Amino acid sequence: MAAIEELREKIDAVDDEIVRLFEQRMRLGAEIGEHKIRDGLKVVDRQREKNKLQDVVSKVSTDFNKKGIRELFEQLMAMNRKQQYQQLVKAGALGRLPFIEAGELDAKNSRIVFPGTEGAYSQAAMQYYFGERCNSFYVRTFRDAMEAIEEGAADYAVLPIENSTAGAVDEMYDLLVEFENYIVGETIIPITHTLSGLPGTDPKEIRRVYSKGVALMQASRFLDEHSEWQQISVANTAIAAKKIVEDQDRSQAAVCSAYAAKVHGLEVLKDNINDDPNNSTRFIVVTNQKIFLKDAKKISICFEVPHESGSLYQLLSHFIYNDLNMTRIESRPVEGRSWEYRFFVDFEGNLAQAAVKNAIRGLREESRSLRILGNY
């Protein structure tokens, strides 16, 4: 034990020296940052970093130490970059992000679009957010809704982005990348499915059940008790309810909300058929304007990372260094590039905050591409 203690004392002495040299290196990095600000130079110098890593790796002996020294200096240079981004913020060199702060959304003088038909959960979310008397219309698909606001036929769209049991709505993430539309709000509503049919229908008459595929999955326990029922997927739960009315066929039923059943004149044959009684869906409010509300507290972004070891870690570290709380991360394949992914991140903050500007600057400099999807 005495020998171990002596070795630990020697390590402590070396660590003290490392700490002293670390602070010296950071001071020198800060001086370089001042020169970059003065001369208008970019923070990231990839060729300089590449040369530096090759140099330090060549100065150690074993393969293990080569990997270790590379990792150490990658972290040191990453810390210098973050320090220099902070210097840019303090010097006012970051400027404004291309979003305009707004006091509130003008719901009274706006048109709102939602996907589905009368009675859709999207309509319920819209009315919860904008009020029951808002000026609205519906389209068939999520894409149709995104096109409506992009073209100016509507000012806002209300669209599902995440369900508590089914997870992310992948199509919406893809559409947020494809269209130049931005998130300005969100709302969460409970999802309570019913089995509904024509008035007077006896459940023994049912042979086919229609609904959105996700809704059928969310009511699988109840539906599995009736293996004789054919389950047929349609675009929307409210569209399923509408079909039952149009067909006037007692052998058909819909899995839909009680609201959709009421709107379309159906009878609720069985209420609360969800597998999970706490099922809920988060909806986003989207517009084609680059605006954010003054009291916005969440930011959504997406970015692509270089196809290199550690690249995602390096990017996510910008949230840590700026004391920003990341609340969600999703990934989607990048079209046309096999095994490469685009990442979607939600984090707490407001675009007017210096820490947010600092993190976004770092992410933009070090990612392949970055897009701010909204602050809400």
C-alpha positions as CSV (number, residue, x, y, z in Angstrom):
1,M,0.0,0.0,0.0
2,A,2.9,2.3,0.7
3,A,4.2,2.0,-2.8
4,I,0.7,2.8,-4.2
5,E,0.4,5.9,-2.1
6,E,3.9,7.1,-3.3
7,L,2.8,6.6,-6.9
8,R,-0.5,8.4,-6.2
9,E,1.5,11.3,-4.8
10,K,3.5,11.5,-8.0
11,I,0.3,11.4,-10.1
12,D,-1.1,14.3,-8.0
13,A,2.1,16.3,-8.7
14,V,1.8,15.6,-12.4
15,D,-2.0,16.5,-12.3
16,D,-1.2,19.8,-10.7
17,E,1.2,20.6,-13.5
18,I,-1.4,19.5,-16.1
19,V,-3.9,21.9,-14.5
20,R,-1.4,24.8,-14.6
21,L,-0.6,24.0,-18.3
22,F,-4.3,23.7,-19.1
23,E,-5.1,27.1,-17.8
24,Q,-2.1,28.5,-19.7
25,R,-3.3,26.9,-22.9
26,M,-6.8,28.3,-22.4
27,R,-5.4,31.8,-21.9
28,L,-3.4,31.5,-25.1
29,G,-6.5,30.2,-26.9
30,A,-8.4,33.2,-25.6
31,E,-5.7,35.5,-27.1
32,I,-6.1,33.7,-30.4
33,G,-9.9,34.3,-30.1
34,E,-9.3,38.0,-29.8
35,H,-7.3,38.1,-32.9
36,K,-9.9,36.1,-34.8
37,I,-12.6,38.6,-33.7
38,R,-10.5,41.5,-34.7
39,D,-9.5,40.1,-38.1
40,G,-12.9,38.5,-38.9
41,L,-11.5,35.0,-39.0
42,K,-13.6,31.8,-38.5
43,V,-13.3,30.0,-35.2
44,V,-12.9,26.6,-36.8
45,D,-9.6,25.8,-38.6
46,R,-10.0,22.2,-39.6
47,Q,-6.6,22.0,-41.4
48,R,-4.8,23.4,-38.3
49,E,-6.6,20.9,-36.0
50,K,-5.8,18.0,-38.4
51,N,-2.1,18.9,-38.5
52,K,-2.0,19.3,-34.7
53,L,-3.5,15.9,-34.1
54,Q,-1.1,14.2,-36.5
55,D,1.8,16.0,-34.7
56,V,0.9,15.0,-31.1
57,V,0.0,11.4,-32.1
58,S,3.5,11.0,-33.7
59,K,5.1,12.0,-30.3
60,V,3.8,9.1,-28.3
61,S,5.0,5.5,-28.3
62,T,2.2,2.9,-28.0
63,D,-1.0,2.5,-29.9
64,F,-3.0,2.9,-26.7
65,N,-1.3,6.2,-26.0
66,K,-1.8,7.4,-29.6
67,K,-5.5,7.0,-29.3
68,G,-5.5,8.6,-25.8
69,I,-3.4,11.6,-26.9
70,R,-5.7,12.1,-29.9
71,E,-8.8,12.1,-27.7
72,L,-7.2,14.4,-25.2
73,F,-6.2,17.0,-27.8
74,E,-9.6,16.7,-29.6
75,Q,-11.2,17.7,-26.3
76,L,-8.7,20.5,-25.7
77,M,-9.3,22.0,-29.1
78,A,-13.0,21.7,-28.7
79,M,-12.8,23.6,-25.4
80,N,-10.8,26.3,-27.1
81,R,-13.5,26.6,-29.8
82,K,-16.3,26.9,-27.2
83,Q,-14.3,29.5,-25.4
84,Q,-13.9,31.5,-28.6
85,Y,-17.6,31.3,-29.4
86,Q,-18.3,32.8,-26.0
87,Q,-15.8,35.6,-26.8
88,L,-17.8,36.3,-30.0
89,V,-21.0,36.6,-27.9
90,K,-19.4,39.0,-25.5
91,A,-18.0,41.1,-28.3
92,G,-21.4,41.3,-30.0
93,A,-20.0,39.5,-33.1
94,L,-22.8,36.9,-33.3
95,G,-25.5,39.4,-34.2
96,R,-29.1,38.5,-34.4
97,L,-30.5,35.2,-35.5
98,P,-32.9,35.5,-38.5
99,F,-36.0,35.2,-36.4
100,I,-38.3,38.1,-35.4
101,E,-39.7,38.3,-31.8
102,A,-43.5,38.6,-31.6
103,G,-45.8,39.3,-28.7
104,E,-48.5,36.8,-29.6
105,L,-50.0,34.9,-32.5
106,D,-52.9,36.8,-34.2
107,A,-55.4,34.0,-34.1
108,K,-58.4,36.3,-34.6
109,N,-57.3,37.4,-38.1
110,S,-55.7,34.1,-39.2
111,R,-56.7,31.0,-41.1
112,I,-55.7,27.7,-39.5
113,V,-55.4,24.4,-41.3
114,F,-55.5,20.9,-39.8
115,P,-55.1,17.4,-41.4
116,G,-58.0,14.9,-41.6
117,T,-61.6,15.9,-41.5
118,E,-64.2,17.2,-39.1
119,G,-63.7,15.5,-35.8
120,A,-60.0,14.8,-36.1
121,Y,-57.7,14.9,-33.1
122,S,-55.9,17.6,-34.9
123,Q,-59.0,19.7,-34.9
124,A,-59.4,19.2,-31.2
125,A,-55.8,20.3,-30.7
126,M,-56.4,23.4,-32.9
127,Q,-59.5,24.4,-31.0
128,Y,-57.7,23.9,-27.7
129,Y,-54.8,26.2,-28.8
130,F,-56.7,28.8,-30.9
131,G,-60.2,28.6,-29.5
132,E,-63.4,26.9,-30.9
133,R,-64.4,29.8,-33.1
134,C,-61.1,30.1,-35.0
135,N,-61.3,30.4,-38.8
136,S,-60.2,27.0,-40.0
137,F,-60.3,24.4,-42.7
138,Y,-59.0,20.8,-43.2
139,V,-57.0,19.0,-45.8
140,R,-56.4,15.3,-46.2
141,T,-52.7,14.9,-45.3
142,F,-49.8,16.4,-43.3
143,R,-48.1,17.3,-46.6
144,D,-51.3,19.1,-47.8
145,A,-51.3,21.2,-44.5
146,M,-47.6,22.1,-44.9
147,E,-48.2,23.1,-48.5
148,A,-51.2,25.3,-47.4
149,I,-49.1,27.4,-45.1
150,E,-46.1,27.5,-47.4
151,E,-48.3,28.8,-50.2
152,G,-50.2,31.3,-47.9
153,A,-53.6,29.6,-48.1
154,A,-53.4,29.3,-44.3
155,D,-51.4,31.2,-41.7
156,Y,-50.9,28.3,-39.3
157,A,-51.1,24.5,-39.3
158,V,-51.7,22.2,-36.4
159,L,-49.9,18.9,-36.8
160,P,-49.0,15.9,-34.6
161,I,-45.3,15.4,-33.9
162,E,-45.2,12.9,-31.1
163,N,-47.4,10.3,-29.3
164,S,-46.8,9.1,-25.8
165,T,-47.2,5.4,-26.8
166,A,-46.4,5.3,-30.5
167,G,-43.4,7.7,-30.3
168,A,-42.3,10.3,-32.9
169,V,-44.3,11.0,-36.1
170,D,-41.5,10.3,-38.5
171,E,-43.3,11.9,-41.5
172,M,-43.5,15.2,-39.7
173,Y,-39.8,15.4,-39.1
174,D,-39.1,14.8,-42.8
175,L,-41.6,17.5,-43.7
176,L,-40.1,20.0,-41.4
177,V,-36.8,19.6,-43.3
178,E,-38.5,19.7,-46.7
179,F,-40.6,22.8,-46.2
180,E,-39.5,26.3,-45.2
181,N,-42.0,26.4,-42.3
182,Y,-41.3,27.0,-38.6
183,I,-42.7,25.8,-35.3
184,V,-44.2,28.7,-33.2
185,G,-46.3,26.7,-30.6
186,E,-47.3,23.4,-29.2
187,T,-50.1,21.8,-27.3
188,I,-50.7,18.3,-25.8
189,I,-54.1,16.6,-25.7
190,P,-55.3,13.3,-24.3
191,I,-56.1,10.6,-26.9
192,T,-59.1,8.5,-25.9
193,H,-60.2,6.0,-28.6
194,T,-63.7,4.6,-28.9
195,L,-65.3,1.9,-31.0
196,S,-68.1,3.7,-32.8
197,G,-70.7,2.6,-35.4
198,L,-74.0,3.5,-36.9
199,P,-76.7,4.1,-34.3
200,G,-78.3,0.9,-33.2
201,T,-75.4,-1.3,-34.3
202,D,-74.9,-4.5,-32.4
203,P,-71.2,-5.3,-31.9
204,K,-72.0,-8.9,-33.0
205,E,-72.8,-7.4,-36.5
206,I,-69.3,-5.9,-36.9
207,R,-67.0,-7.5,-39.5
208,R,-64.6,-4.7,-40.3
209,V,-63.0,-1.9,-38.2
210,Y,-61.4,1.1,-39.8
211,S,-59.0,3.6,-38.3
212,K,-55.5,5.1,-38.6
213,G,-52.8,2.4,-38.3
214,V,-51.4,3.9,-35.1
215,A,-54.9,4.0,-33.5
216,L,-55.5,0.4,-34.3
217,M,-52.2,-0.5,-32.7
218,Q,-53.1,1.6,-29.6
219,A,-56.3,-0.3,-29.2
220,S,-54.8,-3.7,-30.0
221,R,-55.7,-5.4,-26.7
222,F,-59.4,-4.7,-27.2
223,L,-59.3,-5.5,-30.9
224,D,-57.4,-8.8,-30.4
225,E,-60.4,-10.0,-28.3
226,H,-62.4,-9.9,-31.6
227,S,-60.2,-11.8,-34.0
228,E,-63.1,-12.1,-36.4
229,W,-62.9,-8.4,-37.1
230,Q,-60.8,-7.3,-40.1
231,Q,-58.7,-4.3,-39.2
232,I,-58.3,-1.8,-42.1
233,S,-56.0,1.2,-42.0
234,V,-57.1,4.6,-43.3
235,A,-55.4,8.0,-43.2
236,N,-57.1,9.4,-40.1
237,T,-59.4,8.4,-37.3
238,A,-62.0,11.0,-38.3
239,I,-61.9,9.9,-41.9
240,A,-62.7,6.4,-40.6
241,A,-65.7,7.8,-38.8
242,K,-66.8,9.6,-41.9
243,K,-66.5,6.4,-44.0
244,I,-68.9,4.5,-41.6
245,V,-71.5,7.2,-42.1
246,E,-71.0,7.3,-45.9
247,D,-71.2,3.6,-46.3
248,Q,-74.2,3.1,-44.0
249,D,-73.0,-0.5,-43.3
250,R,-73.7,-1.9,-39.8
251,S,-70.9,-4.5,-40.4
252,Q,-68.4,-1.6,-40.2
253,A,-67.1,0.4,-37.2
254,A,-64.4,3.0,-36.6
255,V,-61.8,3.4,-33.9
256,C,-62.1,7.2,-33.3
257,S,-62.6,9.8,-30.7
258,A,-66.0,10.4,-29.0
259,Y,-65.8,13.9,-30.6
260,A,-65.4,12.5,-34.1
261,A,-68.3,10.1,-33.4
262,K,-70.5,13.0,-32.3
263,V,-69.6,15.2,-35.3
264,H,-70.4,12.4,-37.8
265,G,-73.5,11.1,-36.0
266,L,-72.1,7.8,-34.9
267,E,-72.9,5.9,-31.7
268,V,-70.2,5.0,-29.2
269,L,-70.4,1.3,-28.9
270,K,-67.4,1.0,-26.5
271,D,-65.6,3.8,-24.8
272,N,-61.9,4.1,-23.6
273,I,-60.5,1.2,-25.6
274,N,-56.9,2.4,-25.4
275,D,-54.3,0.0,-24.2
276,D,-52.7,2.9,-22.3
277,P,-55.2,5.1,-20.4
278,N,-52.7,7.9,-20.3
279,N,-52.2,8.1,-24.1
280,S,-51.6,11.6,-25.4
281,T,-50.3,13.4,-28.5
282,R,-48.1,16.5,-28.8
283,F,-49.1,18.8,-31.6
284,I,-47.1,21.6,-33.1
285,V,-48.3,24.9,-34.5
286,V,-46.4,25.7,-37.7
287,T,-46.2,28.9,-39.9
288,N,-44.2,30.1,-42.8
289,Q,-42.9,33.1,-40.9
290,K,-39.6,33.2,-39.0
291,I,-41.0,34.4,-35.8
292,F,-40.9,33.4,-32.1
293,L,-42.9,34.5,-29.1
294,K,-41.2,36.6,-26.5
295,D,-41.8,34.0,-23.8
296,A,-40.8,31.0,-25.9
297,K,-39.0,28.4,-23.8
298,K,-38.2,25.5,-26.2
299,I,-36.1,25.4,-29.4
300,S,-36.1,22.7,-32.1
301,I,-33.2,22.3,-34.5
302,C,-31.9,19.7,-36.9
303,F,-28.4,19.0,-38.1
304,E,-26.3,16.6,-40.0
305,V,-22.9,15.4,-38.6
306,P,-19.7,14.5,-40.4
307,H,-19.5,10.7,-40.8
308,E,-16.6,10.5,-38.3
309,S,-16.1,8.9,-34.9
310,G,-17.1,11.2,-32.1
311,S,-18.7,13.9,-34.3
312,L,-22.2,13.6,-32.6
313,Y,-20.6,13.8,-29.1
314,Q,-18.7,16.9,-30.1
315,L,-21.8,18.7,-31.3
316,L,-23.9,17.7,-28.3
317,S,-21.2,19.0,-26.0
318,H,-22.2,22.6,-27.0
319,F,-25.4,22.2,-24.9
320,I,-23.3,21.1,-21.9
321,Y,-20.9,24.0,-22.1
322,N,-23.7,26.6,-22.4
323,D,-25.8,25.1,-19.6
324,L,-28.6,24.3,-21.9
325,N,-31.0,21.4,-21.1
326,M,-31.6,19.0,-24.1
327,T,-35.0,17.5,-23.7
328,R,-35.3,15.3,-26.8
329,I,-33.2,13.8,-29.7
330,E,-34.5,11.9,-32.7
331,S,-32.7,10.7,-35.8
332,R,-33.9,10.2,-39.4
333,P,-32.0,8.7,-42.4
334,V,-30.6,11.3,-44.8
335,E,-32.2,10.6,-48.2
336,G,-29.7,9.5,-50.8
337,R,-26.9,8.8,-48.3
338,S,-26.9,5.3,-46.9
339,W,-26.2,4.9,-43.2
340,E,-26.0,8.6,-42.6
341,Y,-28.5,10.4,-40.3
342,R,-30.0,13.8,-39.6
343,F,-30.6,14.5,-35.9
344,F,-33.5,16.5,-34.4
345,V,-32.9,18.0,-31.0
346,D,-35.2,19.9,-28.7
347,F,-33.7,22.0,-25.9
348,E,-34.8,24.6,-23.4
349,G,-34.0,28.2,-24.3
350,N,-35.0,31.4,-26.1
351,L,-33.3,32.7,-29.3
352,A,-32.7,36.0,-27.6
353,Q,-30.4,34.4,-25.0
354,A,-26.6,34.7,-25.4
355,A,-26.1,31.1,-24.4
356,V,-28.5,29.9,-27.1
357,K,-26.7,32.1,-29.7
358,N,-23.4,30.7,-28.6
359,A,-24.5,27.1,-28.8
360,I,-26.1,27.6,-32.2
361,R,-23.0,29.3,-33.6
362,G,-20.9,26.4,-32.5
363,L,-23.3,23.8,-33.9
364,R,-23.5,25.7,-37.2
365,E,-19.7,25.9,-37.5
366,E,-19.1,22.3,-36.7
367,S,-22.0,20.4,-38.3
368,R,-22.5,19.7,-42.0
369,S,-25.7,21.7,-41.9
370,L,-27.9,23.2,-39.2
371,R,-31.5,24.5,-39.4
372,I,-33.5,26.1,-36.7
373,L,-37.0,24.6,-36.8
374,G,-38.6,27.0,-34.3
375,N,-38.6,28.6,-30.9
376,Y,-41.9,28.1,-29.0
